[in-house]
Amino acid sequence: MEVRSDIEKASVEYKVDGSELFSIDPVAEQKLVRRLDRRVVPLAMIIYLLCSLDRSNIGNAKVLNDITGNDLQQTIDLTNEDYTTALMVFLVAYFIFETPSNYMLKAFRPSRWIALLMFSWGTMTMCLGAASSFGSLTAVRFLLGMFEAGLFPGLVYFLTFWYKPNERAIRVALILACATLAGAFGGAIAYGVGRMNGSAGLEGWRWLFILEGIPSCLLALLVLAFFPDYPETVRWLTEEERELATKRLQGLASVGHSKITWEEAKCTLKEWRLYVHYVIYICISVPFSSISLFTPTIVSGLGYTGLDAQLFTVPPYAVAFVVTVTISWLSDRYEKRSIATSACLFIAGIAFIIEGVLAPTAFKARYGILCVAVSFAFASIPPLLSWLTANLQTTGAATLGVPMNVSMGAIGQIIGVYIYKASEAPGYPTGHFTNAAFALLGSSLALVLRLVYIRWNRKLDPTERQWRV
């Protein structure tokens, strides 16, 4: 009689291409995933951290050394409308170039395309340090948006080459949470760079752009050399590991070298359920955008001025990092992505309502509630993106659906640019209540879509692929 070990009994068999059976040893799979996490996730996190720094540092530049009249707005004589327009054109470029960039990533390989984007946006960030007028600032911001547009949807799409649906939310969270780290580091860096004001005849905000653009250009060379493309092509996996890495995903995710067909693209464009995902992402993007760009301004209205306003932007983002990673781990662990998305948006919405209702002089209470609002607004994004990618069954759907989702979010981000009005300082009721409305709408839509998926699952045969909730 043949005796099988516990590991062999625990092995799982998958069908590949409808006929071939492929047995997966869960211990070997866990070892593989840990190895992927060491090689794939950390570099992706660093890349997104630098991208987020270069994207949001204009918010720090706006109030850096404002007491001495050397901030961005006063130096080049920007009106509030000029500043808002400079923010908006960045998002217009985002909307235009996100989807094409994902196709370029697939055509030129992730390492080459992401390295090119990094070097380009790093260069544009340094060029912002030379801006001398509204026109030059706006033009460079548009180019910055064009080059940064493809990174986040590209990274989310890239993870579908490497991880199963129930493994993605925590990885997306670790990458996205780097935006909160960028907010924290950005405030701390701005606090230090602000003391360089006047060095070599340059204002502090110019040094901020120059110093934060250099690392992206340098790291681009490392990305070109070391960033992995697809499991089936990397040399640091053994032949057995490459086979396991690719076959464990078949039927669950897009495969790196699969060709995209026009028929797949048409089917993706016709799926109404995806547009519900897109609308939820628009709802998330309003607070995401406004928080990223205006946190230094909001904090400066909470009784903190000068360089202290930069320093006090750090705690909300530090708390947001912990909350985002924790919520995403839980959503992966229990496969409750829709619940996690809805709950986070609901909490953020209530926090923004409280923020808007509190008296403008209630500085400590408003600062504490701001930490809650920032944390749960950010934490809602990874579960939603993981939920979306888990329900995209083909390469074409993943290649088109992910960037369409993120590019639709640009609509929400443009709205976020306009809601915190300088004339309403320090309370900013329009900004807080608008964020609350969109967050609560997104929370409701996530629950509705969850119910739709549950209903569809009840109509399916148990052997058919189930919609993930």
N, C-alpha and C positions, 0 to 999 in steps of 0.2 A: 504493500500500500504506500502511495506517495504521500509524504508529509510536507505540508506547506507552512512556511513561517508566518508569523503575525503580519509582517510587512507585506508578504505576498498576498495574504488574505485581504489586506486593506487596499491592495492595488485597484485602480479604477480603469475600466476599459472604455475607450472612446472610439466612435466610428469616424473614420477619415475617408472623405470622398464617397460616402454612402455605402462602402462595402468593407474596406480594410479595418481590422480592429487593432487599436494601438493601446497597449497596457501601460499605465503610468504608476510608477512607484511613488507614493506620497512623500516618503523620506527624501528621495532623490529630487522630487519637485520642490520641496521646502528648501533644500540645500541650494538648488538652482535659483530660486527666488531671492534668497539672501545674497547670492553672488550678484544677481542683477541689481539689487538695491545698492550694493556697494559701488557698482560701476556706472549705473545709469542715473539714479536719482540725485546724488550729491552735485554732479556737474550741472544737471538741469536746474537745480535749485540756485546755484551760483549765477547761472546765466539769467534767470528770471529776476533774481535780486538786483543785478546790475541794470537790467532793463527797467525795473520799477523805480530805481533810484534816478535814472536819466529821464524817466517820464514825469515823475512827480516833483522834481526839485524846483520847478518853476514856482510851486506854492511856497517853498521856503525862500526863494529869491525875492518874492513879492514883498516880504516883510523883513528881510535881512538887513540890519543896520538902518531901519526906518527912522529911528530916533535922530540919527545924524543926517538924515536926508540922502542916504547913499543906497537905498534899496532899488530894485529893478524899476519899479513904477516911477519913482521920482527922478532917477538918473536919466532915463530916455523919454521922460515926459509922456507917460501913458495915462490915458483916462481909464476909468473903470470899464467902459465899453470896449476900449482897445484891448485891455488885458483879457476880457472875456472872449473877444474874437480870436485872440491868439490861442486860447485854450480850445476853442471850438474847431478851428481849422485842423488842429492835430487829430481830432476825432473824426472829421470828415475824411481825412486820409486813411484813418483806421478802417472806416466803413468801406472805402473803395478797394483797399488792397488786401484785406484779410483773406478772402476766399481765393483770389489768384495766387497769393503767397503759398497757400497750402498745396496747390498743384505744383508750384515750383519746387517746394520741398520734396515732393515725391519724384519729380523729374530729375533733380540734381543731387539727390541724397541728402538726408538731414544734416550731416556734419558740414558739408560744403555750403548749403544754403543758410544755415543758422550762423556759421562763421562769417559769411558775407554780411548778413543782417547786423550782427554785432559790431563789426568793424565800421559799418556805415552809420549806425545810430550813435556809436561812440564819437565818431568824427563830427556828426551834426550837433551833439551835445557840447563839444568844445567850441563849435562855431557860434553857439548861443552866447558864449562869453564875449564874443566880438560884436554882438547886436548893438546898433546905435540908434535905431528908430523902430517905430511900430511896423513898418514894412519889412525890414530885415528880420525882426523877431518872428513875425507871422510866417514869412517864407520858410525860415529854417524850421519852425515848429511843424509846418506841413510836411517837410522832408523827414523830420524825425518820426512823425506819425506813420509815414509811408514805410519806413524801414522797421519800425517796431511792430507794425500791424500783424505780421505773420508769426510772431514768436509764440504767444500764448496758445492760439488755436493749433499751431504747429506742434507744440509740446504735448497738448492733450491728445492730438491725433497720433503723435509719435508713441505715446504710452500704449496705444491699442496694438502696436506691433510686439509689445513685450509682456503685457499683463492681462490677466483675465478680468472680466467686468467686476467681480467681487474683490479684486485687488487694487482697483484704480483710485477709488475715492481718497484713500489715505495718501497715495503718491501724488495725486493732483493737489491734495491739501498741503502737503509738504512744499510743493512748488509754489502754489498760490500764496501760502503763508509767508513766503519770502517777500511778498508785497507789503505785508505788515512789518516784517523786519526792515524792509527798505524805508518804511515810514519812520520806524524807530531810529535806525541808523542815520536816515536823512536829517532828522532833527538834531541828533547828536553831532553829526558832521557839520551841519550848518552853524551850530553853536560854536564849534572850534574855528571854522573857516571865517566866521564873522569877525574874529579877532585879527584876521589878515587884512581887514579893510584898509585900503590905501597902500598896501605893499606893492612895490614896483609900479605905483601910479594906477593900480586897478582897484575897483570897488570889490567888496567881499562877494557879491553875487556873481561877478565875472569869474573869480577864483573858484567858486562853487561849481559852476558849469565846467570849467577847464579840468579841475581835479577829479570830478566824477565821470568825465568822459574818457579819460585815459585808461582806466582798468578795462573797459569794454573792448577797446582796440587791442590791448595786449592779450586779453583772454581769448580773443577770436582766433589767434594763432594756435593756442592749445586746443580749442574746440575743433579746429580743422584737423589736427593730428590725432586727437584721442576720443572725440565724441562718437559713440557707436551709431551705426545706421540700422541694420536689421539683425535679428538673432542668427539668421542663416549665413551671415557674411563676416561676423566678428571673429577675430583670431584668438581671443582670450577665453573662448568656450571650446571644450573638447567636441569631437564629432558627435558623441552621445548626447552631450548637453545641448548642442545645436538642434539635434533631432527632437529632443524633448521640448525645447523652448518653442519650436515652431508647431509641432503636432498637438501640443496641449491647448493651443489657441484655435485650431481649425474648427470651424463651426461656431466659434464664440466671438471672433474678432476679425478685422481686416488683416490680410497678410501683406507684408511689405511690398512684394514684387507683383502682386495681383494687378491685372490691368483694369482700368476703370472704363465701364461701357456707358454709352449714351443712354441705354435703356435703364441702367441703374440710376443715372443722374435724373432722368425724367420721373422715375418712381419716387425718388427722394423729394423732388420738388412738389409732387402731388400729395404727399402724406400730410394730412391736416394736423395729425397729432404732433408732428414736429414743430408746427407753428405755435402750438400751445407752449412747448418747451421754449421757443424763441421769445414769446411774450413774457414768460416768467423770467427769462434772463434779462429782458429789458427792464423789468421791475427791479431786479437785483442791481442792475448797472447804474440806476439813478443814485442810490446811496453810495455805491462803490466809487463812482466818479467824484461826487461832491465831497466825500470824505477824503479821498486821495489828494484832491487839489486844494481843499479849503480848511483842512484841520489846523494848520498854523494860524490862519485867519480867525477861525472859531476860537481857538485857545487864546489868542490875543484879546478876545472879547470877554474872557473869563477872569480878568484881573491880572493877567500876565503880559508884560510888555518887553520890548527889546529882545535881547538874546534869550531871556528866560522863556519867552513864548516858543522859541525853537526847542528848548530843552524839555518843556512840559508836553510836547507832542509825543515824546517817547513812551510813557506808560500806557496810553490807550492802545498803541500798536503792539506793545509787548504782551499785554493781556490778550489781544486779538490773536496773536500767534498761538498761544496755548489753547485757547478756546477752539480755534479753527482746526488744529491738529486733533484735539480730543473728539470733537463732534464727527469729524471725518472717519476717525478710527472706529467709533461706535456705529456709524452708518454702514461701514464695510463689514464690521464684525457681525451685525445683526441683519444686514441687507435691508435696511429701512431708509433708503436714500430719499424717497419722497417725504417721509415723515420728518427726517432731519432737515430737509430744505424748508418745509412748511413751518416747523417749529422755530427755526432760527429767524426766519423772516417775520414771524409773528412777534417774537421777543424784541427784535430790532424795531419793528413798527411801534410797539407800545413804548419802548424807550425813547424813540424820537418824539412821540406825542408828549411824554412827560418833559422832555427837554424843551419843547416849545411852550409848554404851559408854565413851567417854573419862572419865577421872577428873574429878570436879567441880572439882578444883584446876588442871586443865590449861587455864588461861584462854586463852592465846594460840591453842592448837590448836582449842579449842572455838569461839573467835571466828572463826577462819578458815573452819572447816567450816560455821558458821552462815551466812557470806556465800555459800557454795556452795549450801546448802540453800534459802535465801531466793531466790537468783537463779533456780535452775532450777524451783522450785515456781511462781513467777510466770510464767516463760517458757513453761510448758506450756499456759497458758490461751488466748492468741490463736490458735495453730494449731488447737486443738480447736474453738473457736467458728467459725473460718473453715471448717474441715472440715464442721461441722454446716450452716452456711448454704449451702455449696456443694452440699449434697445435699437442699436444700429447694426443690422445683420450682415451688410455687405461692404466691400471696400469702397464702392462708389458712394454709399450712404455715409460712411465715416469720413471720406475725403471731402464731401460736399456739406454734410450735415453739421459737422463740428465748426468749421469756419463760418458757415451761415449763422449758426447760433451766436457765436461771439461777435460777428459783424453786426447782427441785428442789435446786439447790446450797445453798439455805438449810438443808437437812437436814444437809449436811456442815459448814456454818458453825456450826450449833448444837452439833454434836459438838465442833468446834474450841474453842468457848467453855469447855468443861469439862475439857479434857485437861491443861492446865498447872496443876497443883495447888500452892498456896502451901506446903503441908506438905512438898513434895518439893524445895524450893529447896536448893541452887542447881543441882542436876543435872537435875531435871525429866524423869526417865526415861519416865514414862507419856506425857507430851506428845510427846517425840521418837519413841518407838517406835510410838505411834499414828499419827503423821504418816507414818512410814516404811511402815507396813502399808497405809495407804490409797493412798499414792503408788505402791507396787509393784503393788497390785491394779489401779489405774487404768492403769498401764503395760501390764499383761497384757491387759486388756480392749480397749485401743486396738489392740493387735496382732491380737486375735481378730476385731474388727469390720473391720479392714483386710482380713483374709483372706476374710471374708464378702463384702465389696464386690468383691474381685478375682474370687472365684468367680462372682458374679452377672454381672460384666462379660464373663466368658468365654462365658456363655450368650446374650449379646445379639448381635444383628446389628450389624456395624460402623457402620451408619448410624444406629443408635439412640443415645439419650443414655446416656453411660457414667456409672457411679457414680464419684465422685471419691475418691481415696485420699490 
